[in-house]
C-alpha cells in the first residue's frame, strides 16, 4: 500500500507543479487554491508512504515521478522543447525510478555475504 501512496503522491506533485505555473505567482485565486490543496495532499501521501518505504528511496521516487511527469506535461501543455537529449534523460530518470522500486526490500550486500 505504501508504494501506491508514493505513486499517487508523485502524481499529485505533478498537479501542483503545473498548478504553480497556472497560478501565476499565486495571483490567480482558483489555480492557487488547487495548487495549495494538491501540495497538502501530495505531502500527506508522501509522509504516509515513508512509514514503510525507506526515506531515500521514497524521496527519489517521489521527486522523480514529479520531475518526469512535469517535464513530459511541459512538452505537451506548454510546448516546451522535446529534444532527443531531453527525452533520453527523461527515460533514464524513469528507468532509475523503476530500478529503485525493483531493489527495494532486497538484503544489503553485507547481509547476503553473512547468510
Secondary structure as UniProt FT lines:
FT   HELIX           2..23
FT   TURN            24..27
FT   HELIX           29..49
FT   TURN            50..52
FT   HELIX           55..77
FT   HELIX           84..103
FT   TURN            104..105
FT   HELIX           109..114
//
